[in-house]
Amino acid sequence: MKFKKRIAATLVSVLLTAGLITTAGCTKSETAAPASNATKKVLRVGMECNYAPYNWTQADNSNGAVPIANSGGEYTNGYDVMMAKKIADAIGYELQIVKTEWDGLAPGVVSGKLDAVIAGMSITEERKKTVDFTDPYYKATIYALVRSDSKYVSAKSVADLKGASCTSQQNTVWYDMLRQIPDAKIQPAMKNVPSLIVALSSGKTDVFVTDKPTAMGAVYANKKLVMLDFSGENGFQASDEDVNLGIAVSKSNPELKAAINKALSAISETDRDKIMQDAIAKQPLAQ
């Protein structure tokens, strides 16, 4: 019995030793394989998280919201987030949302702090001087918002807004549209959409010019606001670059642009409209 025990102990010792030798002598490729399988590339996407229905901030992960990487305890959701999730899944990246002020979005891509911006950003020639853009991920026509008790509520054209005080968000094509209103009393641009909604609701301005989804979201959240739908020659005259929204990426990363474009090509216009309607329905009424 003692002899058998000694043999068993010896065998165990040999096996353990062999295991230790094998572990210590693994090549780099052998030890790296599990790590590479467990680790995904991260897609750092910048957005304001304050621009419903494209993106907003909420306190929990309800309705598919995702954590904001640089703001502990906060989550974001909206059209941009839903599209970002689809794109990240399609190209095999882990999504990370980085809350960023509007004026810091394009510079964030240029500096490398962000891999992409998905934030309702128009594809303009001016922006293309510093960043590259994917194919459009949404087409957003221009609308005007007024209060339900405004003298402009029955306006049928941009011309009918004559003499109105008006404003929009800073560094957007919407603000440029204000010049099309005859005798417009153009006020300073504001920092974000919630500020604009407050200004309009409180009577500090008569007209807030924005794109269709933002207008729809604002009206959904505030029943005292009315969206004016001007069409054709009666509406705001906007070029394709004014209404086509793209995803900003670094000029030095054409591979990422190509991958995102491929992912976008698999999402139909019908699906995009459904995603936007879903975002409008989910947005917090406080926005």
C-alpha positions as CSV (number, residue, x, y, z in Angstrom):
1,M,0.0,0.0,0.0
2,K,2.8,2.4,0.9
3,F,4.5,1.6,-2.4
4,K,1.3,2.4,-4.3
5,K,0.8,5.6,-2.4
6,R,4.4,6.6,-3.2
7,I,3.8,5.9,-6.9
8,A,0.5,7.9,-6.9
9,A,2.2,10.8,-5.1
10,T,5.1,10.7,-7.6
11,L,2.7,10.7,-10.5
12,V,0.8,13.6,-9.1
13,S,4.1,15.5,-8.5
14,V,5.2,14.8,-12.1
15,L,1.9,15.9,-13.5
16,L,1.9,19.1,-11.5
17,T,5.5,19.8,-12.4
18,A,4.6,19.3,-16.1
19,G,1.7,21.6,-15.8
20,L,3.9,24.3,-14.2
21,I,6.5,23.8,-16.9
22,T,3.8,24.0,-19.7
23,T,2.3,27.2,-18.2
24,A,5.7,28.9,-17.8
25,G,6.8,27.9,-21.3
26,C,3.7,29.0,-23.2
27,T,4.4,31.1,-26.3
28,K,2.9,34.6,-26.7
29,S,0.4,33.4,-29.2
30,E,-0.8,30.6,-26.8
31,T,-1.4,33.0,-23.9
32,A,-2.8,35.9,-26.1
33,A,-5.6,33.9,-27.7
34,P,-8.1,34.0,-24.8
35,A,-7.5,37.7,-24.3
36,S,-8.1,38.5,-27.9
37,N,-11.4,36.6,-27.8
38,A,-12.5,38.4,-24.7
39,T,-11.6,41.9,-25.8
40,K,-13.4,44.0,-28.4
41,K,-12.3,47.2,-30.0
42,V,-14.1,50.2,-28.5
43,L,-16.0,52.6,-30.7
44,R,-16.0,56.0,-28.8
45,V,-19.0,57.9,-30.0
46,G,-19.5,61.6,-29.1
47,M,-22.9,63.2,-28.7
48,E,-24.4,65.9,-26.5
49,C,-26.8,63.6,-24.7
50,N,-29.0,66.6,-24.5
51,Y,-30.7,66.8,-28.0
52,A,-33.9,64.8,-28.0
53,P,-35.1,62.9,-30.0
54,Y,-31.5,62.3,-31.3
55,N,-30.0,61.8,-27.9
56,W,-30.8,62.6,-24.3
57,T,-29.7,61.8,-20.7
58,Q,-31.7,59.6,-18.3
59,A,-31.2,58.1,-14.9
60,D,-31.4,54.4,-15.7
61,N,-31.0,51.9,-18.5
62,S,-34.7,51.6,-19.4
63,N,-35.8,51.3,-23.0
64,G,-32.4,50.2,-24.1
65,A,-30.4,53.2,-22.8
66,V,-26.6,52.8,-22.5
67,P,-24.2,54.2,-19.9
68,I,-22.5,57.5,-20.5
69,A,-18.8,56.6,-20.2
70,N,-17.6,60.0,-18.8
71,S,-20.6,60.7,-16.6
72,G,-21.1,58.1,-13.8
73,G,-24.7,57.1,-13.0
74,E,-26.1,58.6,-16.2
75,Y,-27.5,56.8,-19.3
76,T,-28.3,58.0,-22.8
77,N,-30.9,57.0,-25.4
78,G,-32.4,58.3,-28.6
79,Y,-32.1,57.9,-32.4
80,D,-28.3,58.5,-32.4
81,V,-27.8,55.9,-29.6
82,M,-30.0,53.3,-31.4
83,M,-28.1,53.8,-34.6
84,A,-24.8,53.7,-32.8
85,K,-25.7,50.4,-31.2
86,K,-26.7,48.9,-34.6
87,I,-23.4,50.2,-36.2
88,A,-21.2,49.0,-33.4
89,D,-22.8,45.5,-33.4
90,A,-22.5,45.3,-37.2
91,I,-18.7,46.2,-37.3
92,G,-17.9,44.2,-34.2
93,Y,-17.0,47.0,-31.8
94,E,-18.0,47.7,-28.2
95,L,-20.0,50.9,-28.0
96,Q,-18.9,53.7,-25.6
97,I,-20.9,57.0,-25.5
98,V,-18.9,60.1,-24.6
99,K,-21.0,63.1,-23.5
100,T,-19.5,66.1,-25.3
101,E,-20.6,69.7,-25.8
102,W,-21.6,70.5,-29.3
103,D,-18.6,72.7,-30.0
104,G,-16.3,70.0,-28.8
105,L,-17.6,67.2,-31.1
106,A,-15.6,67.8,-34.3
107,P,-12.5,68.8,-32.4
108,G,-12.8,65.6,-30.4
109,V,-12.6,63.5,-33.6
110,V,-9.6,65.6,-34.8
111,S,-7.7,65.1,-31.5
112,G,-8.5,61.4,-31.3
113,K,-10.5,61.6,-28.2
114,L,-13.5,60.4,-30.2
115,D,-13.7,57.8,-33.0
116,A,-16.9,59.1,-34.4
117,V,-19.7,61.7,-33.8
118,I,-23.3,60.7,-34.2
119,A,-25.2,63.8,-33.1
120,G,-27.5,65.1,-35.8
121,M,-24.6,66.8,-37.5
122,S,-25.2,68.2,-41.0
123,I,-22.6,67.3,-43.7
124,T,-21.3,70.8,-44.5
125,E,-18.3,71.8,-46.6
126,E,-17.0,73.8,-43.7
127,R,-17.0,70.8,-41.4
128,K,-15.5,68.6,-44.1
129,K,-12.3,70.8,-43.8
130,T,-11.5,69.1,-40.5
131,V,-13.4,65.8,-40.4
132,D,-14.6,63.2,-42.8
133,F,-18.3,62.1,-43.1
134,T,-20.0,58.8,-43.8
135,D,-23.0,58.5,-46.1
136,P,-26.1,60.3,-44.6
137,Y,-27.7,58.4,-41.7
138,Y,-30.8,60.6,-41.7
139,K,-32.4,63.4,-43.8
140,A,-33.8,66.1,-41.6
141,T,-35.9,68.9,-43.3
142,I,-36.2,72.3,-41.7
143,Y,-39.2,73.3,-39.6
144,A,-40.3,76.3,-37.5
145,L,-41.7,76.0,-33.9
146,V,-44.1,78.6,-32.4
147,R,-46.3,78.7,-29.3
148,S,-49.9,77.7,-29.7
149,D,-51.0,81.2,-28.6
150,S,-48.6,83.0,-31.0
151,K,-49.8,85.3,-33.7
152,Y,-47.7,83.3,-36.1
153,V,-49.4,80.0,-35.4
154,S,-51.5,80.2,-38.6
155,A,-48.4,81.0,-40.8
156,K,-48.5,79.1,-44.1
157,S,-45.0,80.1,-45.3
158,V,-41.7,81.5,-44.2
159,A,-42.8,84.9,-45.5
160,D,-45.7,84.8,-43.0
161,L,-43.2,84.9,-40.1
162,K,-42.2,88.4,-41.1
163,G,-40.9,90.5,-38.3
164,A,-40.7,87.6,-35.8
165,S,-38.1,87.4,-33.1
166,C,-36.3,84.1,-33.8
167,T,-33.3,82.0,-32.8
168,S,-31.8,78.5,-33.0
169,Q,-28.8,76.5,-31.8
170,Q,-25.3,77.9,-32.2
171,N,-23.1,76.6,-35.0
172,T,-26.0,74.9,-36.8
173,V,-27.5,75.3,-40.3
174,W,-30.8,76.1,-38.6
175,Y,-29.4,79.4,-37.3
176,D,-28.4,80.3,-40.9
177,M,-32.0,79.7,-42.0
178,L,-33.2,82.6,-39.8
179,R,-32.0,85.0,-42.5
180,Q,-34.8,83.7,-44.8
181,I,-37.5,85.2,-42.5
182,P,-38.4,88.7,-43.8
183,D,-37.4,91.5,-41.4
184,A,-36.5,88.9,-38.8
185,K,-35.4,90.0,-35.4
186,I,-32.6,87.5,-35.1
187,Q,-31.5,86.8,-31.5
188,P,-28.2,85.3,-30.3
189,A,-27.9,81.6,-30.8
190,M,-28.4,79.3,-27.9
191,K,-26.3,76.5,-26.5
192,N,-28.7,73.6,-26.8
193,V,-32.2,72.5,-27.7
194,P,-33.7,72.4,-24.1
195,S,-32.6,76.1,-23.7
196,L,-34.4,77.0,-27.0
197,I,-37.6,75.2,-25.9
198,V,-37.5,77.2,-22.6
199,A,-37.0,80.4,-24.5
200,L,-39.9,79.7,-26.9
201,S,-42.2,78.5,-24.2
202,S,-41.5,81.5,-21.9
203,G,-42.1,84.1,-24.7
204,K,-38.5,85.2,-25.0
205,T,-38.6,84.4,-28.7
206,D,-41.4,84.0,-31.2
207,V,-39.8,81.3,-33.5
208,F,-37.4,78.5,-33.0
209,V,-36.1,77.0,-36.2
210,T,-34.9,73.4,-36.2
211,D,-35.1,70.1,-38.1
212,K,-38.2,67.9,-38.3
213,P,-37.2,65.3,-35.7
214,T,-36.3,67.9,-33.1
215,A,-39.5,69.8,-33.8
216,M,-41.5,66.6,-33.5
217,G,-39.8,65.7,-30.2
218,A,-40.4,69.2,-28.8
219,V,-44.1,69.2,-29.7
220,Y,-44.4,65.7,-28.2
221,A,-43.0,66.9,-24.9
222,N,-44.7,70.3,-24.8
223,K,-48.3,70.6,-25.9
224,K,-48.1,74.4,-25.9
225,L,-45.8,74.3,-28.9
226,V,-46.8,74.0,-32.6
227,M,-44.8,72.7,-35.5
228,L,-45.2,74.7,-38.7
229,D,-44.9,72.5,-41.8
230,F,-44.0,74.7,-44.8
231,S,-43.3,72.8,-48.0
232,G,-41.9,73.6,-51.4
233,E,-41.4,77.2,-52.3
234,N,-43.2,78.2,-49.0
235,G,-40.6,76.5,-46.8
236,F,-37.0,77.2,-45.8
237,Q,-34.8,76.7,-48.8
238,A,-32.1,74.3,-47.8
239,S,-29.5,72.4,-49.8
240,D,-28.7,68.7,-49.4
241,E,-25.8,69.5,-47.2
242,D,-28.1,71.4,-44.9
243,V,-30.5,68.5,-44.3
244,N,-28.3,65.4,-44.8
245,L,-26.9,64.2,-41.4
246,G,-23.7,62.3,-41.4
247,I,-21.4,60.5,-38.9
248,A,-18.2,62.4,-38.5
249,V,-14.9,60.4,-38.4
250,S,-11.2,61.2,-38.6
251,K,-9.8,61.9,-42.0
252,S,-7.0,59.5,-41.0
253,N,-9.3,56.5,-40.5
254,P,-10.8,55.6,-43.9
255,E,-11.2,52.0,-42.7
256,L,-13.7,53.0,-40.0
257,K,-15.6,55.2,-42.5
258,A,-15.9,52.3,-44.9
259,A,-17.0,49.9,-42.2
260,I,-19.7,52.3,-41.0
261,N,-20.9,52.9,-44.5
262,K,-21.3,49.2,-45.0
263,A,-23.3,49.0,-41.8
264,L,-25.5,51.9,-42.8
265,S,-26.2,50.3,-46.2
266,A,-28.0,47.5,-44.4
267,I,-30.4,49.8,-42.6
268,S,-33.3,50.8,-44.9
269,E,-34.9,54.2,-45.0
270,T,-38.1,52.6,-43.7
271,D,-36.2,51.2,-40.7
272,R,-34.5,54.5,-40.0
273,D,-37.9,56.2,-39.9
274,K,-39.2,53.6,-37.5
275,I,-36.2,54.1,-35.3
276,M,-36.8,57.8,-35.2
277,Q,-40.5,57.3,-34.4
278,D,-39.5,55.0,-31.6
279,A,-37.0,57.5,-30.2
280,I,-39.7,60.3,-30.2
281,A,-42.1,58.0,-28.3
282,K,-39.4,57.1,-25.8
283,Q,-38.0,60.5,-25.1
284,P,-38.5,61.9,-21.6
285,L,-41.3,64.4,-21.4
286,A,-38.9,66.6,-19.4
287,Q,-36.8,67.2,-22.5
